[in-house]
Amino acid sequence: MSEAIAFLPPRPEVLARRAEILADLKELVPQGRLVEERNALVPFETDGFIAYRRRPLAVVLPETTAQVAAVMKYCHRYGIPVVPRGAGTSLSGGAIPQEDAVVLGLSAMTRIIEVDYANRCATVQAGVTNLAISDAVGADGYFYAPDPSSQLACTIGGNIAMNSGGAHCLKYGVTTNNLLGVKIVLVDGTIVDLGGKHLDAEGYDLLGLVCGSEGQLGIVTEATVRLLAKPEGARPVLFGFDSAEEAGSCVADVIGAGIIPVAIEFMDKPAIEICEAFAKAGYPLDVEALLIVEVEGSEAEMDAMLAAIVEIAKRHGVKTVRESQSANEAALIWKGRKSAFGATGRIADYICMDGTVPLSQLAYVLRKTSEIIDRYGLRVANVFHAGDGNMHPLILYNINDPEDAAKAEAAGMEILKLCVDAGGCLTGEHGVGIEKRDLMLHQFTQVDLDQQMAVRSAFDADWILNPSKVFPLEGRA
Ligand SMILES: Cc1cc2nc3c(=O)[nH]c(=O)nc-3n(C[C@H](O)[C@H](O)[C@H](O)COP(=O)(O)OP(=O)(O)OC[C@H]3O[C@@H](n4cnc5c(N)ncnc54)[C@H](O)[C@@H]3O)c2cc1C
């Protein structure tokens, strides 16, 4: 376990009152919805950023907005930090608690409240999983577009807090582009509705502000999301290349030509081998890099778009072009890609970077990334949303070897700085969390951060909501 990233020291006055706080919280949530035993708290100590863990004071699992409001009102009154949590799949440590915090888990709020086809939207509780929304409307020909690879587990509340993306966001946009409204509980327990079933609203865009605010402005308890009609057809196609840089340049040229497929995903050789061993998806093993390009529409539309992409790929020396021939084959191609992180976890511990770069810099950043990894004597598997320029180098290391862990973190930080220096940003979809918090001054000036912190303070003057995250501990107002 690494300790390079500091957490705020626990508030002694909160720790000292633990027994009293537990007794009070028990009154605010239904029986069995307060977790207080040491062993039962272990699953809540960390999230997908497993290098760090802290045992929280307690966990509450409310079932209604009113119960969330009661917990917030209580914690606000006594200055008790609160860390909201969905499924705990955050890769940036966004849901890792601190010792004096109450974890407010939304995973028991799993009701689909309304499906409204006339207004092409659905309203769900915050703990509903991403995939459950598409599952609920799929038989009627609809789907919810943002599709993080963790969609089987992650919650819509977590997606909103992180403004999550996914493979198909190239065409459909990320969470913020598919979110119409939220019910949110403010730090003092006030319940507010933002947005609704309409596309725009008067006044400041507070809905846009809440989306991506990493649990620091309030607790989302309900969300109204946009539903889309399923396309007539969809076809993933595999493009194999002899070099990662050629694959990267091909992506830039496809998008530069004004062609927007639904998805363009990238895998380098290590990632291809890892995913193929897991999913038996039929990925070519004799190439250095693979693009999964998905087109959709009528057969004629898909053929026309593919023909244009193949022409561009040929200019980059494409070695293999393989179209999926059946729904089963298409599903396997996506299973392989979407299982990439889990499949990598079978062979090593890893940290997943999330820097985003302008497409014109993709080939350069890929080359520099491998130079950084070589310099640290580490291994990397690259698998990412290439069409968005959203890179995910998975840096492999041994979590039980502190030296190896420190090297992996240092290499990761260099890669993220490289992305910023290439004109990109620290996060494309995983959020800042604790992982990238201390790099925020590489992206922003102190003046920029002061403005952002002023907004945060307007919602939560005492900074009790997810306090260790997003903003460097040094230089806080
Ligand atoms: C295998 C794997 C693949 C992944 N693939 C992708 C991907 O393709 N795209 C992508 O974007 N991400 C991906 N992720 C990251 C992660 O799944 C997303 O960030 C997801 O949105 C987190 O949802 P969650 O419910 O697990 O939230 P948590 O991890 O529990 O919490 C995440 C953050 O949201 C806050 N939060 C949670 N619920 C609420 C709420 N109701 N109100 C206010 N704040 C809240 C938490 O405080 C925390 O800051 C992946 C993760 C894994 C493990």
The ligand as an SDF file (V2000), in Angstrom:
LIG
                    3D

 53 58  0  0  0  0  0  0  0  0999 V2000
  -13.5430   -2.0640  -14.3370 C   0  0  0  0  0  0  0  0  0  0  0  0
  -13.8900   -0.5940  -14.3640 C   0  0  0  0  0  0  0  0  0  0  0  0
  -14.1610    0.0140  -15.5690 C   0  0  0  0  0  0  0  0  0  0  0  0
  -14.4860    1.3770  -15.6170 C   0  0  0  0  0  0  0  0  0  0  0  0
  -14.7870    1.9400  -16.8190 N   0  0  0  0  0  0  0  0  0  0  0  0
  -15.1650    3.2420  -16.8540 C   0  0  0  0  0  0  0  0  0  0  0  0
  -15.5220    3.8450  -18.1110 C   0  0  0  0  0  0  0  0  0  0  0  0
  -15.4960    3.2230  -19.1720 O   0  0  0  0  0  0  0  0  0  0  0  0
  -15.8920    5.1460  -18.0710 N   0  0  0  0  0  0  0  0  0  0  0  0
  -15.9460    5.8750  -16.9050 C   0  0  0  0  0  0  0  0  0  0  0  0
  -16.2930    7.0460  -16.9430 O   0  0  0  0  0  0  0  0  0  0  0  0
  -15.6090    5.3170  -15.7220 N   0  0  0  0  0  0  0  0  0  0  0  0
  -15.2320    4.0340  -15.6670 C   0  0  0  0  0  0  0  0  0  0  0  0
  -14.8920    3.4690  -14.4620 N   0  0  0  0  0  0  0  0  0  0  0  0
  -14.8910    4.3010  -13.2300 C   0  0  0  0  0  0  0  0  0  0  0  0
  -16.1980    4.2660  -12.3970 C   0  0  0  0  0  0  0  0  0  0  0  0
  -16.9430    3.1000  -12.6910 O   0  0  0  0  0  0  0  0  0  0  0  0
  -17.0400    5.5210  -12.6260 C   0  0  0  0  0  0  0  0  0  0  0  0
  -16.3650    6.6560  -12.1020 O   0  0  0  0  0  0  0  0  0  0  0  0
  -18.4460    5.4360  -12.0000 C   0  0  0  0  0  0  0  0  0  0  0  0
  -19.2260    6.5170  -12.4100 O   0  0  0  0  0  0  0  0  0  0  0  0
  -18.4420    5.3880  -10.4890 C   0  0  0  0  0  0  0  0  0  0  0  0
  -19.7470    5.0360  -10.0750 O   0  0  0  0  0  0  0  0  0  0  0  0
  -20.0040    4.3930   -8.6440 P   0  0  0  0  0  0  0  0  0  0  0  0
  -21.4450    4.2020   -8.4590 O   0  0  0  0  0  0  0  0  0  0  0  0
  -19.1500    3.1970   -8.4640 O   0  0  0  0  0  0  0  0  0  0  0  0
  -19.5000    5.5700   -7.7240 O   0  0  0  0  0  0  0  0  0  0  0  0
  -18.4400    5.5830   -6.4730 P   0  0  0  0  0  0  0  0  0  0  0  0
  -17.1990    4.9420   -6.9470 O   0  0  0  0  0  0  0  0  0  0  0  0
  -19.1250    4.9440   -5.3170 O   0  0  0  0  0  0  0  0  0  0  0  0
  -18.2760    7.0960   -6.2540 O   0  0  0  0  0  0  0  0  0  0  0  0
  -17.6590    7.8980   -7.2260 C   0  0  0  0  0  0  0  0  0  0  0  0
  -17.7550    9.3750   -6.8070 C   0  0  0  0  0  0  0  0  0  0  0  0
  -19.0990    9.7850   -6.8540 O   0  0  0  0  0  0  0  0  0  0  0  0
  -19.5440   10.2930   -5.5900 C   0  0  0  0  0  0  0  0  0  0  0  0
  -20.9290    9.8440   -5.4900 N   0  0  0  0  0  0  0  0  0  0  0  0
  -21.3950    8.5780   -5.6390 C   0  0  0  0  0  0  0  0  0  0  0  0
  -22.7290    8.5720   -5.5740 N   0  0  0  0  0  0  0  0  0  0  0  0
  -23.1180    9.8620   -5.3800 C   0  0  0  0  0  0  0  0  0  0  0  0
  -24.3770   10.4970   -5.2300 C   0  0  0  0  0  0  0  0  0  0  0  0
  -25.5200    9.8120   -5.2960 N   0  0  0  0  0  0  0  0  0  0  0  0
  -24.4040   11.8440   -5.0170 N   0  0  0  0  0  0  0  0  0  0  0  0
  -23.2570   12.5590   -4.9690 C   0  0  0  0  0  0  0  0  0  0  0  0
  -22.0430   11.9950   -5.1120 N   0  0  0  0  0  0  0  0  0  0  0  0
  -21.9720   10.6720   -5.3160 C   0  0  0  0  0  0  0  0  0  0  0  0
  -18.5740    9.6920   -4.5920 C   0  0  0  0  0  0  0  0  0  0  0  0
  -18.4370   10.5010   -3.4430 O   0  0  0  0  0  0  0  0  0  0  0  0
  -17.2810    9.6550   -5.4040 C   0  0  0  0  0  0  0  0  0  0  0  0
  -16.6720   10.9180   -5.3690 O   0  0  0  0  0  0  0  0  0  0  0  0
  -14.5370    2.1290  -14.4050 C   0  0  0  0  0  0  0  0  0  0  0  0
  -14.2680    1.4930  -13.1850 C   0  0  0  0  0  0  0  0  0  0  0  0
  -13.9360    0.1520  -13.1550 C   0  0  0  0  0  0  0  0  0  0  0  0
  -13.6610   -0.4910  -11.8340 C   0  0  0  0  0  0  0  0  0  0  0  0
  1  2  1  0
  2  3  1  0
  2 52  2  0
  3  4  2  0
  4  5  1  0
  4 50  1  0
  5  6  2  0
  6  7  1  0
  6 13  1  0
  7  8  2  0
  7  9  1  0
  9 10  1  0
 10 11  2  0
 10 12  1  0
 12 13  2  0
 13 14  1  0
 14 15  1  0
 14 50  1  0
 15 16  1  0
 16 17  1  0
 16 18  1  0
 18 19  1  0
 18 20  1  0
 20 21  1  0
 20 22  1  0
 22 23  1  0
 23 24  1  0
 24 25  2  0
 24 26  1  0
 24 27  1  0
 27 28  1  0
 28 29  2  0
 28 30  1  0
 28 31  1  0
 31 32  1  0
 32 33  1  0
 33 34  1  0
 33 48  1  0
 34 35  1  0
 35 36  1  0
 35 46  1  0
 36 37  1  0
 36 45  1  0
 37 38  2  0
 38 39  1  0
 39 40  1  0
 39 45  2  0
 40 41  1  0
 40 42  2  0
 42 43  1  0
 43 44  2  0
 44 45  1  0
 46 47  1  0
 46 48  1  0
 48 49  1  0
 50 51  2  0
 51 52  1  0
 52 53  1  0
M  END
$$$$
